[in-house]
């Protein structure tokens, strides 16, 4: 039995790696065509373009993990079915459920490896690739700067006109309010340095508002330096320039925690977080769904066509799962429920159908 399992695992691994190679090659080819438009600008050469594309591959593999693994597993099992090896395994005591479980185990192994690469290695390589590309194109100042933004931090409303490299803020205004949302103090500065959780404002102007009397009294002070401790850091500021899908899971967790602490909406980040957390479960449901077509086709001459329908159905299910996340935002549905209920429903139905097929 162990020999059979190792043989099936080797087959699925081979097909998954082939699909991964082909998938990355196609993506890289079209990305290269796009990058060729920039070759020759400043010091950006063909070698720089190739380096940029190669460094982006781990992120592409991470983002496209589900369809890649689904295709690899289904094509691998389809090969075993078309060569009648699945029939031999069935005769030797392997049930459809057992064979499906082998496909699921291998899919989980592949996606675990890709998730580790995507969370630990891909963000570093992608950021490095973007910096090198911007440097070669002469856009380094643009890529490291950010136009103005607002951010709430507890009872502070902070406005920055320009963020330079996450360490220098130009044109900063801090509005401090009390528990009744009445303005107590306004601090302005043309320049501030930002280090971890400390804002050091240069030549700060402080306007204090006293509302205890019938008439509001405004006092004015000037300070050469004014320090302000905040609850956000450079990573959170950097994430403001990106879409949730471009952030690491750790950064998304920090964003959700920060927004929740400041009583701000975090549903956009929660949808992306739960989508990632249920990705292995989604892949299991997709594989089980596709296995129905593989085993139905084991003695059929139209195996290729039915495998195509199985993969198409599995990919359609992933698209529906993503659409449900968007609906959760518009209909104010729990992001967790919108992510997990469709997956568990399809998995449950697939298991019932596979069990029935195994008993026939």
GUMARTOR-856243 format. One record per atom (N, C-alpha, C, CB): x, y, z; residue in three letters. Coordinates in pm, whole numbers, plus 50000, padded with zeros to 5 digits. Glycine has a CB too. Example, Ala and Ser with C-alpha at 12.3 -4.5 7.8 and 13.67 -1.06 7.14 Angstrom:
BEGIN
513194943150780ALA;512304955050780ALA;513204967050780ALA;511314955350905ALA;512854977550708SER;513674989450714SER;512905000350787SER;514084994050572SER;
This chain:
BEGIN
500824988050000UNK;500005000050000UNK;500865012750000UNK;499075000050121UNK;501935012650078UNK;502815024250085UNK;503445026949949UNK;503905022150191UNK;503795016149877UNK;504395017849744UNK;503395024549651UNK;504855004249687UNK;502125020349658UNK;501095026349574UNK;500905041149608UNK;499765018749591UNK;500875044049738UNK;500695057949779UNK;501855066649733UNK;500545058849930UNK;503075061549745UNK;504245069149700UNK;504215071149549UNK;505545062049741UNK;503745061149478UNK;503675062149332UNK;502655072749291UNK;503305048449269UNK;501495072749357UNK;500475082749327UNK;500975096749363UNK;499165079649403UNK;501615097849480UNK;502155110849523UNK;503195115949424UNK;502765109749663UNK;504065107149376UNK;505075111049279UNK;504435115749149UNK;506025099349251UNK;503385108749105UNK;502685112648982UNK;502045126448998UNK;501615102348946UNK;501375128649110UNK;500725141549133UNK;501755152649146UNK;499855141049259UNK;502885149749212UNK;503935159649225UNK;504495163449089UNK;505055154449315UNK;504725153449005UNK;505265156048872UNK;504345164948791UNK;505505142948797UNK;503065161548788UNK;502115169348710UNK;501925183448767UNK;500765162148704UNK;501945184548900UNK;501805197848961UNK;502995206648928UNK;501645196549113UNK;504195201048933UNK;505385208848899UNK;505375212948752UNK;506645200848930UNK;504895204048665UNK;504805207448523UNK;503805218948502UNK;504375195048438UNK;502645217948568UNK;501655228648558UNK;502225241748612UNK;500355224748635UNK;502935241048724UNK;503545252948783UNK;504535259248686UNK;504235249548915UNK;505365250948625UNK;506375256048530UNK;505715262548410UNK;507295244648484UNK;504705255948354UNK;504005261548237UNK;503285274448274UNK;503005251348180UNK;502625274248390UNK;501865285948436UNK;502795298048454UNK;501135282848568UNK;503915295948522UNK;504855306948544UNK;505485311548414UNK;505955302648642UNK;505715302248322UNK;506295305948193UNK;505355314948115UNK;506625293348111UNK;504065311648116UNK;503095319848044UNK;503015333748106UNK;501705313148046UNK;502915334248239UNK;502865347148306UNK;504135355248279UNK;502675345248456UNK;505285348748286UNK;506555355648266UNK;506685360848124UNK;507725346348298UNK;506185353148027UNK;506265357347887UNK;505495370347866UNK;505725346247794UNK;504265370847916UNK;503455382947896UNK;504005394547980UNK;501995380147933UNK;504525391748098UNK;505145402348178UNK;506385407848109UNK;505515397148316UNK;507135399048043UNK;508315403547970UNK;507925412747855UNK;509115391547916UNK;506835409447786UNK;506375418147677UNK;506045432047730UNK;505135412047608UNK;505465432547851UNK;505135445547911UNK;506405452947951UNK;504225443748034UNK;507345445748012UNK;508575452048059UNK;509465456847945UNK;509345442448147UNK;509345450547828UNK;510155454847713UNK;509865469247674UNK;509905445547594UNK;508665473947706UNK;508325487947676UNK;509145497647760UNK;506845490347700UNK;509645492947874UNK;510435501647962UNK;511935499847945UNK;510055499048106UNK;512345489147876UNK;513765486747854UNK;514355498147773UNK;514005473147783UNK;515485503547819UNK;516115514947752UNK;515845528047823UNK;515645515947611UNK;514855528047914UNK;514595540047993UNK;515595540948107UNK;513145539848049UNK;516265552548116UNK;517335554548216UNK;518335543148204UNK;516745555148361UNK;518585535848312UNK;519545524848309UNK;518865511248311UNK;520505526048426UNK;517575510948280UNK;516805498548284UNK;517125490048161UNK;515275501448290UNK;517765478548183UNK;518215469948074UNK;517345457348066UNK;519695466248092UNK;517605449247963UNK;516895436547949UNK;517195427348066UNK;517275429747816UNK;518445427648115UNK;518815419448231UNK;518025423648354UNK;520325420548258UNK;517825436848372UNK;517015441748485UNK;515575436948473UNK;517065457148492UNK;515045436948350UNK;513675432348328UNK;513535417548362UNK;513245434848184UNK;514505409448318UNK;514465395148348UNK;514585392648499UNK;515595387748273UNK;515445400348564UNK;515625398948709UNK;514325402548781UNK;516775407948759UNK;513655413048736UNK;512395417148797UNK;511345406348783UNK;511905430248734UNK;511255400348666UNK;510245390048639UNK;510515377548723UNK;510225386348490UNK;511775373648734UNK;512125361648812UNK;511795363748960UNK;513635358348796UNK;512085375549012UNK;511815378249153UNK;510325378949184UNK;512485391249193UNK;509495381349081UNK;508055381849100UNK;507405368049098UNK;507435390548994UNK;508155357849055UNK;507565344549038UNK;506995338649167UNK;508605335248983UNK;507675339649282UNK;507075334049405UNK;505715340249438UNK;508015336049522UNK;505565353149415UNK;504285359549443UNK;503205354649347UNK;504415374749434UNK;503575352849219UNK;502625347649120UNK;502175333549159UNK;503245347648978UNK;503155325249198UNK;502825311549239UNK;501895311549360UNK;504105303649269UNK;502135320649454UNK;501295321449574UNK;499875325849540UNK;501915331249675UNK;499745336049455UNK;498425341149419UNK;497635331149335UNK;498555354149343UNK;498325323149256UNK;497655313649166UNK;497755299249217UNK;498245314549026UNK;498015297449345UNK;498265283949401UNK;497095274449379UNK;498555284949550UNK;495885279149405UNK;494725270049398UNK;494515264249258UNK;493465277449441UNK;494425272449152UNK;494245266349020UNK;495415257848975UNK;493995277148918UNK;496645261649014UNK;497835253848976UNK;497765239949038UNK;499135260949019UNK;497495239449168UNK;497455226549238UNK;496265218249192UNK;497395228549390UNK;495125224849170UNK;493955217649120UNK;494255211148986UNK;492745227249107UNK;494845218648894UNK;495185213248763UNK;496175201648775UNK;495755224148672UNK;497195203548859UNK;498205193048876UNK;497615180148929UNK;499295197748968UNK;496795181249033UNK;496205169149093UNK;495225162348998UNK;495495172649224UNK;494395170248933UNK;493385164348844UNK;494045158148721UNK;492355174948800UNK;495045164948664UNK;495735159148549UNK;496505146548588UNK;496695169448487UNK;497085146748708UNK;497785134848756UNK;496845123048774UNK;498495137748886UNK;495715125548840UNK;494725114848858UNK;494105110948724UNK;493635119248956UNK;493955120748634UNK;493435117648502UNK;494375108748423UNK;493175130348426UNK;495685110948439UNK;496655102248373UNK;496545087948426UNK;498095107548395UNK;496395086548557UNK;496235073248615UNK;494945066548568UNK;496255074048768UNK;493905074848548UNK;492635069248501UNK;492725065148354UNK;491495079348520UNK;493365073548273UNK;493435070648129UNK;494305058548099UNK;493965082648054UNK;495265055548185UNK;496125043748167UNK;495615031748247UNK;497555047048210UNK;494375032948296UNK;493695022048369UNK;494405018148498UNK;493595009848280UNK;495285026848549UNK;495965023648674UNK;495025025248794UNK;497185032648692UNK;494065034348782UNK;493105035848891UNK;492275023148908UNK;492175047848865UNK;491975016448797UNK;491245003848805UNK;492054993348880UNK;490884998648664UNK;493364992948851UNK;494254983548920UNK;494304986549069UNK;495674984048859UNK;494394999549104UNK;494415003349246UNK;493104999649313UNK;494685018449261UNK;491995001349241UNK;490684997849298UNK;490574982849323UNK;489545002349205UNK;491064974949226UNK;491024960449242UNK;491894956049359UNK;491484953549113UNK;493004963149382UNK;493914959349490UNK;493444964249627UNK;495294964749462UNK;492284970549631UNK;491714974249760UNK;491604989049787UNK;492514968249866UNK;492034997749693UNK;491935012149712UNK;490555016849667UNK;493055019549634UNK;489785022449759UNK;488465027549725UNK;488575041549664UNK;487545027749850UNK;487465046049607UNK;487435059549551UNK;487695069949661UNK;486085062349482UNK;487155067749779UNK;487375076949890UNK;488865077449927UNK;486525072850013UNK;489495065649932UNK;490915065049967UNK;491765072049862UNK;491365050449983UNK;491455069849734UNK;492215076349627UNK;491985091449628UNK;491815070449490UNK;490755095649655UNK;490465109949664UNK;491215116149782UNK;488945112449679UNK;491295108849893UNK;492005113850010UNK;493495115449980UNK;491795104550129UNK;494055106349900UNK;495455107749860UNK;495665120549780UNK;495905095549778UNK;494735123349688UNK;494825135649610UNK;494725147849700UNK;493725136049502UNK;493835147249798UNK;493665158549891UNK;494925160449975UNK;492445156249982UNK;495515149550026UNK;496725150450108UNK;497855156950031UNK;497145136650158UNK;498035152749906UNK;499105158549825UNK;498825173249793UNK;499285150649697UNK;497555176549768UNK;497195190549743UNK;497495199149865UNK;495705191649706UNK;497195194049985UNK;497475201450108UNK;498975203250129UNK;496865194250229UNK;499755192950094UNK;501215194250106UNK;501735205150013UNK;501895180750074UNK;501255205149888UNK;501715215149791UNK;501335229149835UNK;501135212249653UNK;500085230849879UNK;499645244349913UNK;500315249350041UNK;498115244749928UNK;500655240150133UNK;501395244250253UNK;502755249950215UNK;501555232350349UNK;503445243050125UNK;504755247850079UNK;504625261450012UNK;505395237649983UNK;503635262849924UNK;503475275449851UNK;503055286849946UNK;502435273849739UNK;502225283750045UNK;501825294050141UNK;503035298850221UNK;500735288750237UNK;503895289650263UNK;505105293650336UNK;505995302550249UNK;505895281150380UNK;506135298750122UNK;506935307050031UNK;506265320650011UNK;507115299949894UNK;504935320349994UNK;504215332749968UNK;504215342350086UNK;502815329749930UNK;504175337050207UNK;504125345750325UNK;505505350050374UNK;503405338750437UNK;506495341450358UNK;507825344350412UNK;508795349950309UNK;508395331850472UNK;508755344750188UNK;509755348350088UNK;509225358349985UNK;510245336050018UNK;508015356149936UNK;507485364249826UNK;507425379249858UNK;506105359449790UNK;506925383649978UNK;506885398050004UNK;508245404649999UNK;506265400650139UNK;509265398050055UNK;510615403550053UNK;511145404849911UNK;511545394850137UNK;510975394149832UNK;511485394249694UNK;510725404349608UNK;511385380249632UNK;509415405249626UNK;508625414649546UNK;508985428949578UNK;507135412349570UNK;509125432149706UNK;509515445749744UNK;510905449149693UNK;509465447349896UNK;511815439549702UNK;513165441649651UNK;513135443749500UNK;514065429649686UNK;512325435849429UNK;512215437249283UNK;511665450849245UNK;511325426149226UNK;510635455549318UNK;510055468549289UNK;511055479749313UNK;508795470849373UNK;511825478749422UNK;512825489149450UNK;513915489449343UNK;513455486849588UNK;514395477549304UNK;515455476949202UNK;514935482249069UNK;515965462449186UNK;513715478749034UNK;513155483548907UNK;513005498748909UNK;511795476948880UNK;512465504049021UNK;512285518449032UNK;513615525749029UNK;511535521949159UNK;514615519849093UNK;515945525849094UNK;516515526548953UNK;516885517849186UNK;516385515348878UNK;516915514948741UNK;516175524448649UNK;516835500748686UNK;514875526548674UNK;514085535648591UNK;514185550148635UNK;512645531448591UNK;514875552448748UNK;514995566048799UNK;513785570948873UNK;515285575148689UNK;512965561648923UNK;511735565248994UNK;511835562849143UNK;510565557548938UNK;513025561449195UNK;513165557349336UNK;512515567249431UNK;514625555849372UNK;512605580349401UNK;511995590149490UNK;510475589149489UNK;512425604149452UNK;509945585749369UNK;508495584649359UNK;508005572149431UNK;508065584449213UNK;508745561149412UNK;508285548549470UNK;508365548449621UNK;509095537149415UNK;509295556549677UNK;509465556449821UNK;508655567349890UNK;510915557949855UNK;507915575349814UNK;507135585949873UNK;505645582949856UNK;507495599449811UNK;504855590049934UNK;503415587749933UNK;502725601149952UNK;502975577550043UNK;501685603449873UNK;500955615849889UNK;500165615550020UNK;500015618049768UNK;499485626550047UNK;498865628350176UNK;497865617650216UNK;498215641250179UNK;497695615850345UNK;496725606150396UNK;496215610950532UNK;497355592050408UNK;495035606050568UNK;494465607950700UNK;494495594550773UNK;493005613450691UNK;494705595050902UNK;494645582950982UNK;494155586551123UNK;496035575950987UNK;493315578151177UNK;492825580351313UNK;493595571351408UNK;491305577651323UNK;494025577151519UNK;494775569651620UNK;494205573151757UNK;496315572751612UNK;493265565151804UNK;492615568251931UNK;491805581051920UNK;493655569452043UNK;492145590852004UNK;491475603852001UNK;492235614051917UNK;491295609152142UNK;493105609151831UNK;493895617951745UNK;493525615651599UNK;495405615651767UNK;493345626651527UNK;493155626151383UNK;494385632351320UNK;491835633551339UNK;495115624351243UNK;496425628551192UNK;496355629751040UNK;497545618451233UNK;496785641450991UNK;496855643750847UNK;498315646550808UNK;495945655650806UNK;498775639450705UNK;500125641150654UNK;500035644950507UNK;500985628250673UNK;500685655850469UNK;500655660150329UNK;501515651250241UNK;501115674550318UNK;502655646650294UNK;503535638050215UNK;504345629150307UNK;504475646450125UNK;504425616450270UNK;505205606650345UNK;506405602750260UNK;504345594050382UNK;507595605150312UNK;508825602450237UNK;509545590650303UNK;509755615050232UNK;509495579250236UNK;510205567550282UNK;509735561750413UNK;511615570750295UNK;508565566150462UNK;508055560950588UNK;508775566350711UNK;508145546250588UNK;509735575350692UNK;510505580650805UNK;510405595750818UNK;511955576750790UNK;510045602650711UNK;509905617150713UNK;508505620850667UNK;510985623950625UNK;507815628850748UNK;506505634050712UNK;506635648950685UNK;505465631350824UNK;506035653250575UNK;506045667450540UNK;504635672950553UNK;506595669650397UNK;504515683950626UNK;503215690050645UNK;502275681350725UNK;502585693150512UNK;502455681250857UNK;501665672350943UNK;500795680551037UNK;502595662951024UNK;499555675851052UNK;498595682151144UNK;497975671451231UNK;497495690051065UNK;497975673751362UNK;497375664451457UNK;496225671651528UNK;498425659151559UNK;495035666051519UNK;493865671651587UNK;493515662351702UNK;492655673351489UNK;493615667351824UNK;493315659451943UNK;491905663051991UNK;494375661952054UNK;491085652752016UNK;489715654952062UNK;489515647952196UNK;488685649751957UNK;488465651952267UNK;488145645652394UNK;487135634452371UNK;487605655952494UNK;486615628952480UNK;485675617852470UNK;484365621852403UNK;485385612252607UNK;484065634952400UNK;482845639952335UNK;483115644552193UNK;482255651352415UNK;484315641352142UNK;484725645052006UNK;484815660151987UNK;483755639251905UNK;485075667452097UNK;485335681752087UNK;486835684052078UNK;484725689352209UNK;487225693251993UNK;488645695751968UNK;489285702052092UNK;488825704951844UNK;490355696152139UNK;491095701452253UNK;492385708352209UNK;491415690352351UNK;493035702752107UNK;494345707952069UNK;494615704951921UNK;495465701852157UNK;495285714151855UNK;495705712251717UNK;497205714951710UNK;494915721451619UNK;497955705351663UNK;499405706651652UNK;499785706151504UNK;500155695551732UNK;500555715951459UNK;500965716651320UNK;502485717451311UNK;500315728751250UNK;503015711551206UNK;504455712151183UNK;504715709851035UNK;505215701651269UNK;505735716650983UNK;506095714750842UNK;506865701950819UNK;506905726550793UNK;507475696750925UNK;508305684850908UNK;508315676651036UNK;509735688650867UNK;508285663351021UNK;508335654551137UNK;509065641751098UNK;506915651351192UNK;509835636451192UNK;510485623451170UNK;509665612751241UNK;511965623551222UNK;509605601051179UNK;508795590151232UNK;509685578051254UNK;507605586651137UNK;509795573651381UNK;510635562251416UNK;509825552751502UNK;511935566751490UNK;509475541151441UNK;508645531151509UNK;507325537351550UNK;509375525351631UNK;507135540151681UNK;505855545651727UNK;505995559951779UNK;505275536851836UNK;507035566851737UNK;507285580251788UNK;507335590351673UNK;508585580651868UNK;506505600751686UNK;506535611951593UNK;507285623551659UNK;505095616351552UNK;508335628151596UNK;509085639651647UNK;508885651251551UNK;510615636251664UNK;508065660751593UNK;507705672151508UNK;508685683651530UNK;506265676751537UNK;509155689451420UNK;510135700251424UNK;509385713551414UNK;511185698851309UNK;509745723051502UNK;509115736451503UNK;507595735051505UNK;509575744751379UNK;507095728551607UNK;505655726251617UNK;504885738351666UNK;505385714551708UNK;503705740251611UNK;502795750751655UNK;501605744251723UNK;502345759751535UNK;501335748151848UNK;500295741551928UNK;499185751551958UNK;500885735852060UNK;497975748251913UNK;496795756351940UNK;495915748552037UNK;496015759751808UNK;495805753452160UNK;494985746952263UNK;493665754352275UNK;495725746652399UNK;492555746852285UNK;491225752652289UNK;490595749352423UNK;490335747452171UNK;490255759452499UNK;489615757852629UNK;488125760752613UNK;490255767252737UNK;487275750452631UNK;485845752052611UNK;485065751352742UNK;485335741452516UNK;485755753252854UNK;485065752352983UNK;484215764653009UNK;486085750453096UNK;484645776352963UNK;483895788652987UNK;482845790752878UNK;484845800752994UNK;482085801152891UNK;481045804052794UNK;481655806952656UNK;480195815852840UNK;482855812852657UNK;483535815952532UNK;484765807052521UNK;483905830952524UNK;485005802252400UNK;486175793852378UNK;487425802452378UNK;486065786152245UNK;488435797852447UNK;489715804952454UNK;490765796652382UNK;490135807752602UNK;491475802852291UNK;492505796052213UNK;493865801652251UNK;492255797452060UNK;494735793052297UNK;496095797152331UNK;497075791352227UNK;496475792452475UNK;498175798252209UNK;499145794352106UNK;500525792952167UNK;499165804651990UNK;501195781952131UNK;502565779752176UNK;503405774752059UNK;502605769652295UNK;504695777452068UNK;505645772251971UNK;506695763852043UNK;506305783751891UNK;507055752651983UNK;508095744052040UNK;509045739851930UNK;507465731652110UNK;510315739651964UNK;511315735551864UNK;511125720851827UNK;512745737851916UNK;510745712651926UNK;510425698651900UNK;509205694851984UNK;511635689351933UNK;508385686251928UNK;507215681252000UNK;507075666451966UNK;505905689251961UNK;507135657952069UNK;507065643452049UNK;505665638352074UNK;508065636352141UNK;505235629151988UNK;503915623451999UNK;504015608351979UNK;502935629751896UNK;503555600652078UNK;503555586052066UNK;502265581452000UNK;503715579252205UNK;502405572851900UNK;501245567851826UNK;501235552651831UNK;501265572851677UNK;500125546651790UNK;499995531951799UNK;500255525051666UNK;498595528351849UNK;500565532451561UNK;500875526251432UNK;502375526851406UNK;500105533151317UNK;502825519451306UNK;504245519151273UNK;504435520751122UNK;504905506051322UNK;505695519551077UNK;505995521450935UNK;505295511150847UNK;507485520750912UNK;505175498750896UNK;504535488350816UNK;503075491950787UNK;504605474950887UNK;502375497050887UNK;500985500650866UNK;500875512450770UNK;500315503951000UNK;501775522150782UNK;501755533550690UNK;502045528950548UNK;502785544250733UNK;503015519950535UNK;503355514750403UNK;502185507250341UNK;504565505450412UNK;501405500450424UNK;500275492650372UNK;499165501450318UNK;499735483650480UNK;499165514350354UNK;498135523450304UNK;498255525350154UNK;498235536750374UNK;499435522850097UNK;499655524549953UNK;499245512349873UNK;501105527749927UNK;498835501449941UNK;498605488849872UNK;497175483949893UNK;499595478349919UNK;496745475449802UNK;495485468649817UNK;495645457149919UNK;494975463249679UNK;494555453049986UNK;494675442150085UNK;495305429450029UNK;493315438850139UNK;495015426049903UNK;495555413849844UNK;497075414449825UNK;494895411149712UNK;497655426549829UNK;499095428249813UNK;499845427549945UNK;499385441349745UNK;499125426750056UNK;499745426950188UNK;499975412750238UNK;498875434850286UNK;500945411450327UNK;501155398550392UNK;500045396350496UNK;502565397950459UNK;499845383950532UNK;498795380750629UNK;499055387450764UNK;498685365450648UNK;500325388050803UNK;500675394550930UNK;500305409350927UNK;502185392950959UNK;500575416150814UNK;500235430350801UNK;498735432250803UNK;500835436150672UNK;497995423250740UNK;496535424050742UNK;496005422750884UNK;495915413250652UNK;496575413350961UNK;496165411851101UNK;496415424751180UNK;496915400151166UNK;497555431051155UNK;497875443651223UNK;496895454551183UNK;499305448051192UNK;496545454851054UNK;495585464751007UNK;494235462951075UNK;495435463850855UNK;493765450551081UNK;492475447751143UNK;492485451751290UNK;492115432751129UNK;493555448351360UNK;493655451751501UNK;493665466951522UNK;494915445651562UNK;494425473951438UNK;494505488551450UNK;493145494951421UNK;495555494151354UNK;492485490651314UNK;491195496451279UNK;490135493351384UNK;490745491251142UNK;490165481051437UNK;489195477451541UNK;489405485451668UNK;489285462551572UNK;490665487451706UNK;490965495351826UNK;490495509751812UNK;492465495151854UNK;490485514751689UNK;490065528651666UNK;488635529751615UNK;491005535251567UNK;487885518451628UNK;486465518051594UNK;486215522151448UNK;485685527251686UNK;487065517051360UNK;486945519451218UNK;486595506451147UNK;488245525551161UNK;486025507551028UNK;485605495750953UNK;486825488250901UNK;484675499650836UNK;486815475150922UNK;487925466850879UNK;487475455250792UNK;488675461451000UNK;486225455850740UNK;485655444550667UNK;486465440950542UNK;484235447650627UNK;487015451150475UNK;487785448450353UNK;488965439350384UNK;488265461550289UNK;489645442050494UNK;490795434050534UNK;490355420450589UNK;491635441550637UNK;489205420250657UNK;488715407550712UNK;488355397850599UNK;487495410050802UNK;487745402850492UNK;487405394250379UNK;488655388050320UNK;486645402250271UNK;489705396050302UNK;490955390750247UNK;491605380850343UNK;491935402250217UNK;491535383750474UNK;492125374750573UNK;491425361250572UNK;492055380950712UNK;490105361150580UNK;489375348450585UNK;489495340750454UNK;487885350950618UNK;489605347950343UNK;489805341250215UNK;491115333450214UNK;489785351450100UNK;492135339250276UNK;493425332350284UNK;493365320750384UNK;494525342150324UNK;492685322850496UNK;492635312450597UNK;491885300050549UNK;491995317750724UNK;490875302150467UNK;490095290750418UNK;490615285550284UNK;488625294550404UNK;491735291250236UNK;492265286850106UNK;492545271850103UNK;493545294550074UNK;493185265850205UNK;493375251250201UNK;492055243550197UNK;494175246750321UNK;491055248450273UNK;489745241750274UNK;489075243250137UNK;488845247550385UNK;489225255150077UNK;488675257249944UNK;489305247849843UNK;488875271849900UNK;490615245949854UNK;491305237049762UNK;490815222649778UNK;492825237649785UNK;490595218449903UNK;490065204949927UNK;488715203249858UNK;489935202150079UNK;487835213149874UNK;486515212449812UNK;486645211949660UNK;485655224449854UNK;487565219849602UNK;487755219949457UNK;488265206449407UNK;488725231149417UNK;489225200649479UNK;489775187649439UNK;488715176749446UNK;490985183949526UNK;487955176449556UNK;486905166349570UNK;485845167749461UNK;486235167449709UNK;485535180349429UNK;484545182749324UNK;485055177549189UNK;484205197749315UNK;486325180149162UNK;486895175749034UNK;487075160549029UNK;488235182549010UNK;487315154249145UNK;487495139649147UNK;486245132249101UNK;487875135049287UNK;485075138349120UNK;483845132049073UNK;483905129448922UNK;482635140749106UNK;484485139048849UNK;484575137548704UNK;485685127748666UNK;484825151148638UNK;486775127548743UNK;487875118548713UNK;487435104048724UNK;489065121148806UNK;486785100548834UNK;486385086748856UNK;485205082848767UNK;486035084449002UNK;484395092148732UNK;483315089148639UNK;483865086048501UNK;482325100848632UNK;485065091148473UNK;485625089748339UNK;486635078548328UNK;486275102648299UNK;486835070848431UNK;487905060948429UNK;487735050548321UNK;487995054248562UNK;486485048048276UNK;486275038248170UNK;485625044748048UNK;485405026648221UNK;485785057648040UNK;485115065047933UNK;486145070247836UNK;484285076547990UNK;485805069947706UNK;486735074747604UNK;486865089847605UNK;486305069947468UNK;485915096847666UNK;485935111447668UNK;486545116647798UNK;484515117047650UNK;487595110147844UNK;488225113947971UNK;488685128447971UNK;489405104748000UNK;489385132447865UNK;489925146047860UNK;488845156547872UNK;490685148047733UNK;487735154447804UNK;486655164047809UNK;486035164847948UNK;485585160547706UNK;485865153448012UNK;485245153548144UNK;486195159148250UNK;484795139448183UNK;487495156948233UNK;488445163248325UNK;488405178348307UNK;489885157848301UNK;488275182748183UNK;488165197148157UNK;486955202948231UNK;488055200048005UNK;485835196048223UNK;484635200848291UNK;484835200848443UNK;483435192248253UNK;485545190748493UNK;485815190148637UNK;486665201748683UNK;486505177248672UNK;487725204848608UNK;488605216148643UNK;487845229348629UNK;489865216348553UNK;487065230648521UNK;486295242948500UNK;485305245148613UNK;485555242348366UNK;484665234148659UNK;483715235248769UNK;484425239148898UNK;482965222148787UNK;485605233248921UNK;486365236649041UNK;486805251149042UNK;487575227749054UNK;487285256148926UNK;487705270048917UNK;486525279548927UNK;488455272448787UNK;485385275248872UNK;484175283448884UNK;483765284849031UNK;483025277448801UNK;483935273849104UNK;483605274249246UNK;484505284249320UNK;483735260349309UNK;485795284649285UNK;486695294249350UNK;486265308549316UNK;488165291849306UNK;485855310749192UNK;485375324049155UNK;484145327849235UNK;485065324649005UNK;483235318149254UNK;482035320849334UNK;482425324149478UNK;481085308649330UNK;483435317349530UNK;483895320149667UNK;484415334349679UNK;484995310149708UNK;485095338949575UNK;485605352649578UNK;484475362849565UNK;486625354749466UNK;483495359549482UNK;482355368449467UNK;481585369549598UNK;481425363549355UNK;481505358549671UNK;480795358849800UNK;481465368349897UNK;480715344849861UNK;482805369649887UNK;483505379349971UNK;483115393549938UNK;485005377649957UNK;482985396449809UNK;482555409849767UNK;481115412549812UNK;482675411449614UNK;480275402249805UNK;478885403949849UNK;478815406549999UNK;478055391649813UNK;479745400550073UNK;479745402750218UNK;479955417450251UNK;480845394150285UNK;480755424350169UNK;481005438550192UNK;479775446950158UNK;482195443250109UNK;479115443550047UNK;477975451650004UNK;476705448750084UNK;477715449349857UNK;476545436350131UNK;475325432550204UNK;475535432150355UNK;474835419150157UNK;476725435850399UNK;477035436150543UNK;476845422550608UNK;476155446550614UNK;477355411950540UNK;477325398350593UNK;478665395450660UNK;477025388050480UNK;478655386650757UNK;479885383050825UNK;480915377650724UNK;479615372550934UNK;482115383550717UNK;483125378750622UNK;483505364150645UNK;484365387250632UNK;483505359750771UNK;483845345950800UNK;482805336450744UNK;483995343850950UNK;481525339650767UNK;480455330950718UNK;480415330750565UNK;479095335550774UNK;480605342350504UNK;480565342950357UNK;481715335250295UNK;480605357450310UNK;482795333450369UNK;483955326150317UNK;483835311150339UNK;485225331250382UNK;483315307050455UNK;483385292950492UNK;482135285150451UNK;483585291650639UNK;480955291350451UNK;479725283750423UNK;479705277850282UNK;478515292750441UNK;480025285450174UNK;480025279150041UNK;481035267750031UNK;480335289649934UNK;482185269450095UNK;483235259150088UNK;482775246350156UNK;484525264250154UNK;482265247550278UNK;481815235750351UNK;480635228950282UNK;481445239450494UNK;479765236850221UNK;478615231150151UNK;479065222550034UNK;477675242250102UNK;479965227949952UNK;480465220349836UNK;481255208149881UNK;481345229349747UNK;482045209649987UNK;482825198250037UNK;481895187150086UNK;483765202850150UNK;480845190850157UNK;479905180950211UNK;479195173650096UNK;478865187850303UNK;478725181049997UNK;478025174849883UNK;478975165749805UNK;477445185749789UNK;480225170249784UNK;481195162149711UNK;481505149249785UNK;482485170049689UNK;481635149949916UNK;481925137949995UNK;480765127949985UNK;482195141650142UNK;479535132949989UNK;478385123949977UNK;478375117049841UNK;477065131849998UNK;478605124749735UNK;478595118949600UNK;479745109149580UNK;478675129949496UNK;480925112449635UNK;482055103249624UNK;481785090349702UNK;483345109849673UNK;481165091549817UNK;480835079749897UNK;479855070749824UNK;480245083850033UNK;478865076849762UNK;477895068949685UNK;478585062049567UNK;476745077849635UNK;479465069249500UNK;480175063549385UNK;481085052149429UNK;480995074449313UNK;481675053749549UNK;482555043349600UNK;481785030649633UNK;483285048449722UNK;480505031949667UNK;479715020449706UNK;479095013149586UNK;478625024749801UNK;479135019549467UNK;478545013149350UNK;479535004249280UNK;478015023549254UNK;
